Amino acid sequence: MSPDNKHNHPGMAPINDAILTRESWKIFQIMAEFVEGFERLARIKPSVSIFGSARIKPDHPYYQTAEEIARLLSDAGFSVVTGGGPGIMEAGNKGAYAGQSPSIGLNIQLPHEQVGNPYQNIALTFRHFFSRKVMFVKYASAYVVLPGGFGTLDEMAEILTLVQTGKTRRIPIILVHRPFWEPLVNWFRGSMVAEGMIDERDLELFRLLDKPQEVVDAIFSHYESRGFEPSAEEQEILLDL
């Protein structure tokens, strides 16, 4: 058996040793992303993760809403975490940067579209979406989701799934701008609930709100009887995230 085929079994495609070695060493790159993320973000609590389209311009109402939400949250003592890019991410960082608490960007290396914005007190850069997504969830006291595309839907579905399955603690998940999100929520109810794909009570995992102050009030309301720090049980859940 040739060296290039020594890792193969009958019926499996040949594996080039150089490619296999490169794949194996990727684990250290992934570990480094997690270690840096844990070390730099562990002290930012409480924090709120804000999501939305990278394509929105500063003169768009969505941008202005995101900036106001972030400024209110920052002045209320919340670090604000975004994806670090343009559009609503930039608006979130800009609002937080002008406030009293840290503005954090979890940047991602992409072939196009993602360029880091200048409003970040803490900026981390990731190659891998999955390690970046852990950082969004692990230290978040709430998720605020403004209108966006596939990436925004991906982050929204991720947190809904983690909360629904008990893989992370229950936190406020707020969808901002009712006219944008209501058709999707109606589809959740009319198709997913109707056909038994999710339970009716799963629709209680999130709220639809419109005004920036409503978002801040909803987050404080969720925590007023328990405080922002995770309980001992929630800490254990987060360790296995």
Beta strands, then each sheet from edge to edge (+ up, - down):
strand 1: 47-51
strand 2: 79-82
strand 3: 103-108
strand 4: 122-126
strand 5: 140-145
strand 6: 173-176
strand 7: 207-209
sheet 1: 4+ 3+ 2+ 1+ 5+ 6+ 7+
end
